């Protein structure tokens, strides 16, 4: 019974896939401006870059994890 409760819903999966796609496209189409900001010297751009990397990794990881879970491919760890 615990296996059924740990499966993500279809709507949650679609939401994370949509967010990951929006983030990818947002970065892809604005890469020149983002590069100019991220490579400027300062502590704030460095933290913004770190936050962007962590945020994108979370979105992609959660989206793919939910898709694999819906397909029945789950890890025990």
DSSP file (Angstrom, degrees, kcal/mol; ACC not computed):
  #  RESIDUE AA STRUCTURE BP1 BP2  ACC     N-H-->O    O-->H-N    N-H-->O    O-->H-N    TCO  KAPPA ALPHA  PHI   PSI    X-CA   Y-CA   Z-CA
    1    1 A X     >        0   0    0      0, 0.0     4,-1.2     0, 0.0     3,-0.3   0.000 360.0 360.0 360.0 -29.7    0.0    0.0    0.0
    2    2 A X  H  >  +     0   0    0      1,-0.2     4,-1.2     2,-0.2     0, 0.0   0.792 360.0  62.0 -68.9 -25.8    2.9    2.4    0.6
    3    3 A X  H  > S+     0   0    0      1,-0.2     4,-0.6     2,-0.2    -1,-0.2   0.870 102.4  50.0 -66.1 -36.6    4.0    2.0   -3.1
    4    4 A X  H >4 S+     0   0    0     -3,-0.3     3,-0.5     1,-0.2    -1,-0.2   0.859 110.0  49.7 -71.1 -34.6    0.7    3.4   -4.3
    5    5 A X  H 3< S+     0   0    0     -4,-1.2    -1,-0.2     1,-0.2    -2,-0.2   0.736 105.9  56.9 -77.5 -20.5    1.0    6.5   -2.0
    6    6 A X  H 3< S+     0   0    0     -4,-1.2     2,-0.3     2,-0.1    -1,-0.2   0.609  83.2 101.5 -86.0 -10.7    4.5    7.2   -3.1
    7    7 A X  S << S-     0   0    0     -4,-0.6     2,-0.1    -3,-0.5    59,-0.1  -0.559  75.5-124.8 -73.7 132.9    3.6    7.5   -6.8
    8    8 A X        -     0   0    0     -2,-0.3    -1,-0.1    58,-0.2    -2,-0.1  -0.429  28.7-105.1 -74.0 153.7    3.4   11.1   -7.9
    9    9 A X     >  -     0   0    0      1,-0.1     4,-2.0    -2,-0.1     5,-0.1  -0.341  22.1-117.4 -73.7 159.2    0.2   12.2   -9.6
   10   10 A X  H  > S+     0   0    0      1,-0.2     4,-2.4     2,-0.2     5,-0.2   0.893 115.5  52.9 -63.4 -40.2   -0.1   12.7  -13.3
   11   11 A X  H  > S+     0   0    0      1,-0.2     4,-2.5     2,-0.2    -1,-0.2   0.907 107.7  50.5 -63.9 -42.0   -0.9   16.4  -12.8
   12   12 A X  H  > S+     0   0    0      1,-0.2     4,-2.4     2,-0.2    -1,-0.2   0.900 110.6  50.2 -62.1 -40.4    2.2   16.9  -10.6
   13   13 A X  H  X S+     0   0    0     -4,-2.0     4,-2.4     2,-0.2    -2,-0.2   0.926 111.0  48.0 -63.1 -45.1    4.4   15.3  -13.2
   14   14 A X  H  X S+     0   0    0     -4,-2.4     4,-2.5     2,-0.2    -2,-0.2   0.893 110.6  52.5 -63.5 -40.0    2.9   17.5  -16.0
   15   15 A X  H  X S+     0   0    0     -4,-2.5     4,-2.6     2,-0.2    -2,-0.2   0.938 111.7  44.8 -62.3 -47.0    3.5   20.6  -13.8
   16   16 A X  H  X S+     0   0    0     -4,-2.4     4,-2.4     2,-0.2    47,-0.2   0.876 113.0  51.1 -67.6 -35.7    7.1   19.8  -13.2
   17   17 A X  H  X S+     0   0    0     -4,-2.4     4,-2.2    -5,-0.2    -1,-0.2   0.913 111.8  47.8 -64.5 -41.0    7.7   18.9  -16.9
   18   18 A X  H  X S+     0   0    0     -4,-2.5     4,-2.7     2,-0.2    -2,-0.2   0.919 112.4  48.6 -65.3 -43.7    6.2   22.2  -17.9
   19   19 A X  H  X S+     0   0    0     -4,-2.6     4,-2.5     1,-0.2    -2,-0.2   0.899 111.8  49.4 -63.3 -40.5    8.3   24.1  -15.3
   20   20 A X  H  X S+     0   0    0     -4,-2.4     4,-2.4    39,-0.2    -1,-0.2   0.898 112.4  48.1 -65.1 -40.0   11.4   22.4  -16.5
   21   21 A X  H  X S+     0   0    0     -4,-2.2     4,-2.7     2,-0.2     5,-0.2   0.914 112.0  48.8 -66.5 -43.3   10.6   23.2  -20.1
   22   22 A X  H  X S+     0   0    0     -4,-2.7     4,-2.7     2,-0.2    -2,-0.2   0.913 112.2  48.9 -62.6 -42.9    9.9   26.8  -19.3
   23   23 A X  H  X S+     0   0    0     -4,-2.5     4,-2.2     2,-0.2     5,-0.2   0.920 111.9  49.1 -63.1 -43.6   13.1   27.1  -17.4
   24   24 A X  H  X S+     0   0    0     -4,-2.4     4,-2.9     1,-0.2    -2,-0.2   0.945 114.7  43.8 -61.1 -48.4   15.1   25.5  -20.3
   25   25 A X  H  X S+     0   0    0     -4,-2.7     4,-2.5     1,-0.2    -1,-0.2   0.882 111.4  54.6 -66.7 -37.2   13.5   27.8  -22.9
   26   26 A X  H  X S+     0   0    0     -4,-2.7     4,-0.6    -5,-0.2    -1,-0.2   0.907 114.6  40.0 -61.7 -41.8   14.0   30.9  -20.7
   27   27 A X  H >< S+     0   0    0     -4,-2.2     3,-0.5    -5,-0.2    -2,-0.2   0.909 114.3  53.5 -72.7 -42.3   17.6   30.2  -20.3
   28   28 A X  H >< S+     0   0    0     -4,-2.9     3,-0.8     1,-0.2    -2,-0.2   0.916 112.6  42.3 -59.9 -45.9   18.2   29.1  -23.9
   29   29 A X  H 3< S+     0   0    0     -4,-2.5    -1,-0.2     1,-0.2    -2,-0.2   0.600 122.6  39.3 -81.4  -9.4   16.6   32.3  -25.4
   30   30 A X  T <X S+     0   0    0     -4,-0.6     4,-2.4    -3,-0.5    -1,-0.2   0.063  75.5 120.1-122.5  24.1   18.3   34.6  -22.9
   31   31 A X  H <> S+     0   0    0     -3,-0.8     4,-2.8     1,-0.2     5,-0.2   0.838  71.8  55.3 -64.0 -34.5   21.7   33.0  -22.7
   32   32 A X  H  > S+     0   0    0      2,-0.2     4,-2.1     1,-0.2    -1,-0.2   0.941 112.0  42.3 -64.8 -46.7   23.7   36.0  -23.9
   33   33 A X  H  > S+     0   0    0      2,-0.2     4,-1.9     1,-0.2    -2,-0.2   0.902 115.6  50.2 -65.6 -40.5   22.2   38.3  -21.3
   34   34 A X  H  X S+     0   0    0     -4,-2.4     4,-3.3     2,-0.2     5,-0.2   0.912 109.5  51.0 -65.1 -42.5   22.6   35.7  -18.6
   35   35 A X  H  X S+     0   0    0     -4,-2.8     4,-2.2     1,-0.2    -1,-0.2   0.915 108.6  51.6 -61.4 -42.9   26.3   35.1  -19.5
   36   36 A X  H  < S+     0   0    0     -4,-2.1     4,-0.4    -5,-0.2    -1,-0.2   0.902 116.0  41.5 -60.5 -40.2   27.0   38.8  -19.3
   37   37 A X  H >< S+     0   0    0     -4,-1.9     3,-1.0     1,-0.2    -2,-0.2   0.935 114.6  49.5 -72.7 -46.7   25.5   38.9  -15.9
   38   38 A X  H 3< S+     0   0    0     -4,-3.3    -2,-0.2     1,-0.3    -1,-0.2   0.813 111.8  47.5 -67.2 -30.6   26.9   35.7  -14.5
   39   39 A X  T 3< S+     0   0    0     -4,-2.2    -1,-0.3    -5,-0.2    -2,-0.2   0.502  86.5 108.9 -91.2  -1.8   30.5   36.4  -15.6
   40   40 A X  S <  S-     0   0    0     -3,-1.0     2,-0.3    -4,-0.4     6,-0.1  -0.438  82.7-100.1 -69.4 150.0   30.5   39.9  -14.2
   41   41 A X  S    S+     0   0    0     -2,-0.1     2,-0.2     4,-0.1    -1,-0.1  -0.538  76.0  85.6 -78.1 130.8   32.7   40.3  -11.1
   42   42 A X  S  > S-     0   0    0     -2,-0.3     4,-0.8    -4,-0.1    -2,-0.0  -0.782  75.9-105.8 155.8 162.4   30.8   40.3   -7.9
   43   43 A X  H  > S+     0   0    0     -2,-0.2     4,-2.2     2,-0.2     5,-0.2   0.829 110.4  59.3 -81.6 -33.3   29.4   38.1   -5.2
   44   44 A X  H  > S+     0   0    0      1,-0.2     4,-2.5     2,-0.2     5,-0.2   0.937 104.8  48.2 -66.2 -46.8   25.7   38.5   -6.1
   45   45 A X  H  > S+     0   0    0      1,-0.2     4,-2.4     2,-0.2    -1,-0.2   0.877 110.6  53.9 -59.6 -34.3   26.1   37.2   -9.7
   46   46 A X  H  X S+     0   0    0     -4,-0.8     4,-2.2     2,-0.2    -1,-0.2   0.927 110.9  44.4 -65.0 -43.6   28.0   34.2   -8.3
   47   47 A X  H  X S+     0   0    0     -4,-2.2     4,-2.6     2,-0.2    -2,-0.2   0.862 112.0  53.3 -68.7 -34.7   25.2   33.4   -5.9
   48   48 A X  H  X S+     0   0    0     -4,-2.5     4,-2.4     2,-0.2    -2,-0.2   0.903 109.4  48.8 -65.0 -40.5   22.6   33.9   -8.6
   49   49 A X  H  X S+     0   0    0     -4,-2.4     4,-2.5     2,-0.2    -2,-0.2   0.925 111.8  48.8 -63.4 -44.7   24.5   31.4  -10.8
   50   50 A X  H  X S+     0   0    0     -4,-2.2     4,-2.4     1,-0.2    -2,-0.2   0.916 112.1  48.8 -61.5 -43.6   24.6   28.9   -8.0
   51   51 A X  H  X S+     0   0    0     -4,-2.6     4,-2.6     1,-0.2    -1,-0.2   0.883 110.4  51.4 -63.5 -38.9   20.9   29.4   -7.3
   52   52 A X  H  X S+     0   0    0     -4,-2.4     4,-2.7     2,-0.2     5,-0.2   0.927 110.8  47.6 -63.8 -45.3   20.1   28.9  -11.0
   53   53 A X  H  X S+     0   0    0     -4,-2.5     4,-2.4     2,-0.2    -2,-0.2   0.927 114.7  45.7 -62.6 -45.4   22.1   25.7  -11.2
   54   54 A X  H  X S+     0   0    0     -4,-2.4     4,-2.2     2,-0.2    -2,-0.2   0.915 114.0  49.3 -65.2 -42.3   20.5   24.3   -8.1
   55   55 A X  H  X S+     0   0    0     -4,-2.6     4,-2.5    -5,-0.2    -2,-0.2   0.919 112.7  46.1 -63.3 -44.6   17.0   25.4   -9.2
   56   56 A X  H  X S+     0   0    0     -4,-2.7     4,-2.8     2,-0.2     5,-0.3   0.910 111.9  51.6 -65.2 -42.2   17.4   23.8  -12.7
   57   57 A X  H  X S+     0   0    0     -4,-2.4     4,-2.5    -5,-0.2     5,-0.2   0.903 111.1  48.6 -61.5 -40.6   18.8   20.6  -11.2
   58   58 A X  H  X S+     0   0    0     -4,-2.2     4,-2.6     2,-0.2     5,-0.3   0.937 113.3  46.3 -64.2 -46.9   15.8   20.4   -8.9
   59   59 A X  H  X S+     0   0    0     -4,-2.5     4,-2.4     2,-0.2   -39,-0.2   0.949 117.4  41.9 -62.0 -49.9   13.3   21.0  -11.6
   60   60 A X  H  X S+     0   0    0     -4,-2.8     4,-2.6     1,-0.2     5,-0.3   0.929 116.2  49.1 -64.0 -45.5   14.8   18.5  -14.1
   61   61 A X  H  X S+     0   0    0     -4,-2.5     4,-2.3    -5,-0.3    -1,-0.2   0.910 113.8  45.2 -62.1 -43.6   15.5   15.9  -11.4
   62   62 A X  H  X S+     0   0    0     -4,-2.6     4,-2.4    -5,-0.2    -1,-0.2   0.907 113.2  50.7 -67.5 -41.4   12.0   16.0  -10.0
   63   63 A X  H  X S+     0   0    0     -4,-2.4     4,-2.1    -5,-0.3    -2,-0.2   0.943 114.8  42.2 -61.6 -48.3   10.4   16.0  -13.5
   64   64 A X  H  X S+     0   0    0     -4,-2.6     4,-2.7     1,-0.2     5,-0.2   0.886 113.2  53.5 -68.2 -38.4   12.4   12.9  -14.6
   65   65 A X  H  X S+     0   0    0     -4,-2.3     4,-2.2    -5,-0.3    -1,-0.2   0.910 110.1  47.8 -61.4 -42.4   11.9   11.2  -11.3
   66   66 A X  H  X S+     0   0    0     -4,-2.4     4,-2.4     2,-0.2    -2,-0.2   0.901 111.4  50.2 -65.9 -40.6    8.1   11.7  -11.5
   67   67 A X  H  X S+     0   0    0     -4,-2.1     4,-1.6     2,-0.2    -2,-0.2   0.944 112.8  46.0 -62.6 -47.2    8.1   10.4  -15.1
   68   68 A X  H  <>S+     0   0    0     -4,-2.7     5,-2.9     1,-0.2     4,-0.3   0.876 111.5  52.9 -64.1 -36.3   10.1    7.3  -14.2
   69   69 A X  H ><5S+     0   0    0     -4,-2.2     3,-1.2    -5,-0.2    -1,-0.2   0.901 107.2  51.0 -65.4 -41.0    7.9    6.7  -11.1
   70   70 A X  H 3<5S+     0   0    0     -4,-2.4    -1,-0.2     1,-0.3    -2,-0.2   0.818 107.9  53.8 -65.5 -29.1    4.8    6.9  -13.3
   71   71 A X  T 3<5S-     0   0    0     -4,-1.6    -1,-0.3    -5,-0.2    -2,-0.2   0.520 122.5-108.6 -81.1  -5.0    6.3    4.3  -15.6
   72   72 A X  T < 5S+     0   0    0     -3,-1.2     2,-0.9    -4,-0.3    -3,-0.2   0.612  79.7 128.9  89.1  13.1    6.9    2.0  -12.6
   73   73 A X      < +     0   0    0     -5,-2.9     2,-0.3    -6,-0.2    -1,-0.2  -0.804  31.2 158.3-104.4  92.0   10.7    2.5  -12.5
   74   74 A X        -     0   0    0     -2,-0.9     2,-0.3    -5,-0.1    -9,-0.0  -0.878  34.9-132.6-119.4 148.7   11.5    3.4   -8.9
   75   75 A X        -     0   0    0     -2,-0.3    -2,-0.0     1,-0.1    -6,-0.0  -0.690   8.7-142.4 -94.0 150.1   14.6    3.1   -6.8
   76   76 A X              0   0    0     -2,-0.3    -1,-0.1     1,-0.2    -2,-0.0   0.485 360.0 360.0 -89.5  -3.3   14.6    1.7   -3.4
   77   77 A X              0   0    0      0, 0.0    -1,-0.2     0, 0.0    -3,-0.0   0.429 360.0 360.0-111.2 360.0   17.2    4.2   -2.0
